[in-house]
Amino acid sequence: DHVDPCKFMACNEFSRCVVNTLTMEPECLCDPGYSTEDGNPCTSICDLQPEYCLNGGLCEIIPGHGAAC
């Protein structure tokens, strides 16, 4: 009986569960424009890196594409 390794993985709304092909362990893969630090849930790069945009530019996440200024 094959059990889905992602069945009990709690990824947040900015990530999806994938199975690492080397370890066969589930892990959360952040969506474009999101990142994780120190094992925390995926968070907007705009929030993690306030200096992401130069010269006072406004950082926003474009769904499916990533961060843009």
N, CA and C of each residue as an Amber inpcrd file, in Angstrom:
protein
   207
   0.8470000  -1.1860000   0.0000000   0.0000000   0.0000000   0.0000000
   0.8920000   1.2500000   0.0000000   0.7740000   2.0520000  -1.0370000
   1.5850000   3.2620000  -1.1770000   0.9260000   4.4180000  -0.4260000
   1.6630000   4.9800000   0.5150000   1.1600000   6.1150000   1.2860000
   1.8110000   7.3810000   0.7470000   1.0110000   8.4230000   0.5460000
   1.5190000   9.6950000   0.0530000   2.3710000  10.3570000   1.1330000
   3.6900000  10.5720000   0.8840000   4.5550000  11.1740000   1.9000000
   4.1280000  12.6010000   2.2620000   3.3850000  13.2560000   1.3720000
   2.9520000  14.6320000   1.6270000   1.6400000  14.7010000   2.4130000
   1.0470000  13.5580000   2.6680000  -0.2690000  13.5370000   3.3120000
  -0.3030000  14.3080000   4.6310000   0.7460000  14.2010000   5.4180000
   0.7480000  14.8490000   6.7410000   1.7010000  16.0450000   6.8000000
   2.1750000  16.5010000   5.6430000   3.0870000  17.6430000   5.5960000
   2.2560000  18.9320000   5.6100000   2.5600000  19.8200000   6.5220000
   1.7930000  21.0570000   6.6690000   2.5280000  22.2240000   6.0090000
   2.3410000  22.3740000   4.7090000   2.9130000  23.5190000   4.0000000
   1.8830000  24.6490000   4.0380000   2.3700000  25.8980000   4.0430000
   1.4160000  27.0040000   4.1070000   0.8980000  27.3560000   2.7160000
   0.0670000  28.3980000   2.6350000  -0.5880000  28.7400000   1.3670000
   0.3750000  29.2710000   0.3090000   1.6310000  29.5500000   0.6900000
   2.6180000  30.0520000  -0.2560000   3.6150000  28.9750000  -0.6630000
   3.2550000  27.7160000  -0.4700000   4.1590000  26.6190000  -0.7960000
   3.3620000  25.3660000  -1.1230000   4.0880000  24.3710000  -1.6540000
   3.4600000  23.0770000  -1.9370000   4.4220000  21.9800000  -1.5280000
   3.8730000  20.8520000  -1.2250000   4.6850000  19.7220000  -0.7890000
   5.2180000  18.9660000  -1.9990000   6.5190000  18.6790000  -1.9530000
   7.1610000  17.8490000  -2.9710000   7.9790000  16.7890000  -2.2510000
   8.2790000  15.7120000  -2.9400000   9.1050000  14.6520000  -2.3660000
  10.5200000  14.7950000  -2.9110000  11.4890000  14.9190000  -2.0140000
  12.8930000  15.0130000  -2.3860000  13.3000000  13.6960000  -3.0230000
  13.7800000  13.7500000  -4.2620000  14.1010000  12.5120000  -4.9770000
  15.3160000  11.7900000  -4.4140000  16.1640000  12.4980000  -3.6770000
  17.3420000  11.8520000  -3.0860000  17.0180000  11.1670000  -1.7660000
  16.2620000  11.8670000  -0.9160000  15.9730000  11.3240000   0.4150000
  14.5970000  10.6620000   0.5110000  13.7520000  10.9230000  -0.4880000
  12.3630000  10.4410000  -0.5060000  11.5450000  11.0200000   0.6440000
  12.0290000  12.1300000   1.2140000  11.3260000  12.8150000   2.3000000
  10.4940000  13.9650000   1.7320000   9.3240000  14.2360000   2.3270000
   8.5320000  15.3780000   1.8700000   9.1430000  16.6850000   2.3630000
   8.9820000  17.7370000   1.5640000   9.4360000  19.0590000   1.9800000
   8.5520000  20.1080000   1.3090000   8.5080000  21.2820000   1.9020000
   7.7120000  22.3690000   1.3510000   8.5680000  23.1700000   0.3760000
   8.0710000  23.3490000  -0.8330000   8.7490000  24.1330000  -1.8600000
   7.9940000  25.4510000  -1.9950000   8.6950000  26.5580000  -1.7440000
   8.0650000  27.8720000  -1.7890000   7.6750000  28.2520000  -3.2150000
   6.5480000  28.9680000  -3.3430000   6.1090000  29.5110000  -4.6230000
   7.0860000  30.5950000  -5.0740000   7.0950000  30.9390000  -6.3830000
   7.9600000  32.0280000  -6.8530000   7.6630000  33.3290000  -6.0940000
   8.7100000  33.9960000  -5.6490000   8.5540000  35.2420000  -4.9030000
   8.4910000  35.0470000  -3.4050000   8.5510000  33.8020000  -2.9580000
   8.5080000  33.4720000  -1.5360000   9.7540000  32.6820000  -1.1820000
  10.1650000  32.8000000   0.0680000  11.3570000  32.0980000   0.5270000
  11.1710000  31.7090000   1.9890000  12.0550000  30.8470000   2.4550000
  12.0060000  30.4220000   3.8490000  13.3580000  30.6800000   4.4960000
  13.3200000  31.0540000   5.7610000  14.5450000  31.2660000   6.5240000
  14.4400000  30.5160000   7.8400000  15.4830000  29.8200000   8.1950000
  15.5680000  29.1060000   9.4810000  14.4140000  28.1370000   9.7030000
  13.9390000  27.5010000   8.6310000  12.8820000  26.5080000   8.7570000
  11.4920000  27.0770000   8.9730000  11.3480000  28.3880000   8.8840000
  10.0350000  29.0120000   9.0430000   9.2010000  28.8190000   7.7790000
   7.8700000  29.0400000   7.8700000   7.0210000  28.9110000   6.6800000
   7.4440000  29.9020000   5.5850000   7.0760000  29.5920000   4.3550000
   7.3960000  30.4600000   3.2240000   6.7640000  31.8330000   3.4250000
   7.5760000  32.8770000   3.1890000   7.1680000  34.2600000   3.3950000
   7.5770000  35.0680000   2.1690000   6.8410000  36.1280000   1.8800000
   7.1350000  36.9960000   0.7510000   8.5650000  37.5260000   0.8260000
   9.2730000  37.4810000  -0.3020000  10.6170000  38.0500000  -0.3720000
  10.5530000  39.5420000  -0.0420000   9.4460000  40.1990000  -0.3920000
   9.2680000  41.6250000  -0.0910000   9.3210000  41.8750000   1.4160000
   8.8140000  40.9260000   2.2060000   8.8480000  41.0540000   3.6610000
  10.2040000  40.6340000   4.2300000  10.8010000  39.6120000   3.6430000
  12.0770000  39.1070000   4.1400000  13.2400000  40.0320000   3.7940000
  13.1350000  40.7220000   2.6680000  14.2200000  41.5880000   2.2110000
  13.6640000  42.9820000   1.9060000  13.4800000  43.8100000   2.9360000
  12.8910000  45.1390000   2.7180000  13.6500000  45.9810000   1.7000000
  14.9460000  45.6900000   1.5070000  15.7460000  46.4540000   0.5510000
  15.7410000  45.8290000  -0.8470000  14.8270000  44.9000000  -1.0950000
  14.7710000  44.1810000  -2.3790000  14.6910000  45.1440000  -3.5660000
  13.8340000  46.1590000  -3.4560000  13.7100000  47.1620000  -4.5150000
  14.5710000  48.3750000  -4.1570000  15.2840000  48.8900000  -5.1380000
  16.1590000  50.0320000  -4.9210000  15.4110000  51.3510000  -5.1140000
  15.9740000  52.4040000  -4.5720000  15.4710000  53.7650000  -4.7650000
  14.0150000  53.9390000  -4.3460000  13.5990000  53.2410000  -3.2990000
  12.2360000  53.3900000  -2.7800000  11.1700000  52.7070000  -3.6100000
  11.5630000  51.8060000  -4.5070000  10.5830000  51.0980000  -5.3380000
   9.6750000  50.2140000  -4.5010000   8.4760000  49.9950000  -4.9790000
   7.4870000  49.1770000  -4.2890000   7.6280000  47.7260000  -4.7340000
   7.8080000  46.8360000  -3.7780000   7.9350000  45.4070000  -4.0550000
   6.5590000  44.7590000  -4.0150000   6.2690000  43.9400000  -5.0220000
   5.0150000  43.1940000  -5.0150000   5.2530000  41.8050000  -5.5900000
   4.4000000  40.8720000  -5.2000000   4.4890000  39.5050000  -5.6900000
   3.5260000  39.3320000  -6.8480000   4.0300000  38.8790000  -7.9670000
   3.1830000  38.5620000  -9.1200000   2.9760000  37.0530000  -9.0940000
   1.7560000  36.5920000  -8.8050000   1.5040000  35.1520000  -8.6610000
   2.0160000  34.3600000  -9.8720000   2.7710000  33.3060000  -9.5610000
   3.3170000  32.4290000 -10.5790000   4.6120000  32.9170000 -11.2010000
   5.0140000  34.1670000 -10.9040000   6.2200000  34.7280000 -11.5050000
   7.2810000  35.1170000 -10.4800000   6.8650000  35.6860000  -9.3440000
   7.8300000  36.0680000  -8.3240000   7.7060000  37.5190000  -7.9300000
   8.7710000  38.0290000  -7.3130000   8.7820000  39.4070000  -6.8290000
   9.1540000  40.3510000  -7.9660000   8.5060000  41.5240000  -7.9530000
   8.7980000  42.5540000  -8.9560000   8.7970000  43.9060000  -8.2690000
   9.5260000  44.8500000  -8.8520000   9.5960000  46.2050000  -8.3140000
   8.8340000  47.1610000  -9.2200000
